[in-house]
Amino acid sequence: MKLILLIFLSMLKIGCFAFGGGYAIIALLEREFISRRHWIDHDEFMDVVAIAESTPGPIAINVATYIGYKLKGLFGATVATVGICLPSFVLMYLVSLFYDRFMEIALVAAAFRGIQICVVYLIASAGLKMLKKMKKTPRNIAVFSVTCLGMILCTLFEIRISSVWFILAAGLLSLAIFLAGSGKKGGAKK
């Protein structure tokens, strides 16, 4: 029961500071699960984040559900999911009741502008940490470079492409590079 309570409180804490959505929360998840709690290692975390990005639902909830399941099965997954969702649910419920009057308060509007700036920092910070810890294999560098180039070109030429297509393209490119590499290895064995 102690571990279940710890899972719930950890997820609740992360859920309270989950401003900016999934990508902004990756740094918080990494610090809590790897550095502080040692529930998973960095390689497993990178795999979980990659899977969480490609499956339906918010990244933070998908990662929390995985951690809860890994630690305590289905009950742990349920507790982790409720813990990370509860603060957002309560906050959105309260905001929805008083939204119009809430946003008219200058102090609140200023706070939300400050939070937007913080979200940019959190996303950039998480991305840089993941980039630093990424294994620098030719395949990873190629996929990263092609994806960045595609995003930059789309931004420069104002081409609107869903991020889903970038994820699919990166997956297909990585698969093609993997298959090309395994073909060379297979030919060398003969």
C-alpha positions in Angstrom: 0.0 0.0 0.0 2.9 2.3 0.7 4.1 2.1 -2.9 0.6 2.7 -4.2 0.4 5.9 -2.1 3.8 6.9 -3.3 2.8 6.3 -7.0 -0.4 8.4 -6.5 1.4 11.3 -4.7 4.2 11.4 -7.3 1.7 11.5 -10.1 -0.5 14.0 -8.3 2.6 16.3 -7.8 3.5 16.0 -11.5 -0.2 16.6 -12.5 -0.2 19.8 -10.5 2.6 21.3 -12.5 1.7 19.9 -15.9 1.4 23.3 -17.6 2.0 23.1 -21.4 0.9 19.6 -22.0 2.9 16.4 -22.7 6.1 17.7 -24.2 6.6 20.3 -21.5 6.1 17.7 -18.8 8.8 15.3 -20.1 11.5 17.0 -18.0 9.4 16.6 -14.8 8.6 13.0 -15.6 12.3 12.2 -16.3 13.4 13.9 -13.0 10.8 12.1 -10.9 11.0 8.6 -12.5 14.7 8.3 -13.2 16.7 10.7 -11.0 14.5 10.8 -7.9 12.6 7.5 -7.6 14.8 5.2 -9.8 11.6 3.5 -11.1 13.1 3.1 -14.6 16.4 3.8 -16.3 17.0 6.4 -19.0 16.9 4.0 -22.0 13.5 2.6 -20.9 12.2 6.1 -20.3 13.2 7.1 -23.9 11.4 4.0 -25.2 8.3 4.8 -23.1 8.2 8.4 -24.3 8.5 7.3 -27.9 5.7 4.8 -27.5 3.6 7.4 -25.6 4.0 9.9 -28.4 2.8 7.4 -31.0 -0.2 6.1 -29.1 -3.5 7.9 -28.6 -3.8 10.1 -25.6 -1.6 12.6 -23.7 2.1 11.7 -23.3 2.1 12.3 -19.6 -0.9 10.1 -19.0 0.5 7.3 -21.2 3.9 7.4 -19.4 2.2 7.5 -15.9 0.0 4.6 -16.8 3.0 2.6 -17.9 5.0 3.4 -14.8 2.0 2.5 -12.5 1.5 -0.8 -14.4 5.2 -1.7 -14.3 5.3 -1.1 -10.5 1.9 -2.5 -9.4 0.0 -4.0 -12.3 -3.5 -2.9 -13.3 -4.2 -1.2 -9.9 -1.0 0.7 -10.1 -1.8 1.9 -13.6 -5.2 3.0 -12.4 -3.9 4.9 -9.4 -1.1 6.5 -11.5 -3.6 7.6 -14.2 -6.0 9.1 -11.7 -3.2 10.8 -9.8 -1.8 12.6 -12.9 -5.3 13.5 -14.2 -6.9 14.7 -11.0 -5.3 18.1 -10.7 -6.1 19.0 -14.3 -9.7 17.8 -14.0 -10.3 19.8 -10.8 -8.6 22.9 -12.2 -10.5 22.8 -15.5 -13.8 22.2 -13.7 -13.2 25.3 -11.5 -12.0 27.4 -14.4 -15.0 26.4 -16.5 -17.4 27.6 -13.8 -15.8 31.1 -13.7 -13.9 31.3 -17.0 -15.2 34.7 -18.2 -14.8 36.4 -14.9 -11.5 34.6 -14.2 -9.8 35.9 -17.4 -10.9 39.5 -16.8 -8.6 39.6 -13.7 -5.4 41.3 -14.9 -3.3 39.3 -12.5 -4.6 36.0 -13.8 -4.1 37.1 -17.4 -0.5 38.1 -16.7 0.1 34.8 -14.9 -1.0 32.9 -17.9 1.3 34.9 -20.2 4.2 34.0 -17.9 3.2 30.3 -17.9 3.3 30.3 -21.7 7.0 31.5 -21.6 7.8 28.8 -19.0 6.2 26.1 -21.3 8.5 27.1 -24.1 11.5 26.7 -21.8 10.2 23.3 -20.5 9.7 21.9 -24.0 13.2 23.1 -25.1 14.8 21.8 -22.0 13.3 18.4 -22.4 14.2 18.3 -26.1 17.8 19.2 -25.4 18.2 16.7 -22.6 16.8 13.9 -24.8 19.1 15.0 -27.6 22.2 15.0 -25.4 21.4 11.5 -24.1 20.3 10.1 -27.5 22.6 7.4 -28.8 24.6 9.0 -31.6 24.2 6.2 -34.2 24.2 7.0 -37.9 20.5 6.0 -38.1 19.5 8.2 -35.2 21.4 11.2 -36.6 19.9 10.6 -40.0 16.3 10.4 -38.7 16.9 13.5 -36.5 18.5 15.5 -39.3 15.8 14.7 -41.9 13.0 15.4 -39.4 14.6 18.8 -38.4 15.2 19.7 -42.0 11.6 18.9 -42.9 10.2 20.9 -40.0 12.4 23.9 -40.8 11.5 23.8 -44.5 7.8 23.5 -43.7 8.1 26.5 -41.3 10.0 28.6 -43.9 7.7 27.9 -46.7 4.6 28.0 -44.5 3.5 24.5 -45.4 1.1 23.1 -42.8 1.8 19.4 -42.1 0.4 17.6 -39.1 3.0 16.4 -36.6 1.5 13.0 -37.1 3.1 12.9 -40.6 6.5 13.8 -39.1 6.2 10.9 -36.6 5.1 8.5 -39.3 7.9 9.7 -41.7 10.5 9.4 -38.9 9.3 5.8 -38.1 9.4 4.8 -41.8 12.8 6.4 -42.3 14.2 4.6 -39.3 12.6 1.3 -40.4 14.1 1.8 -43.9 17.6 2.5 -42.5 17.3 -0.5 -40.2 16.3 -2.8 -43.0 19.1 -1.5 -45.2 21.6 -2.1 -42.4 20.3 -5.6 -41.7 20.5 -6.4 -45.4 24.2 -5.5 -45.4 24.9 -7.6 -42.3 23.0 -10.6 -43.9 25.0 -10.2 -47.1 28.3 -10.1 -45.1 27.4 -13.4 -43.3 27.0 -15.3 -46.5 
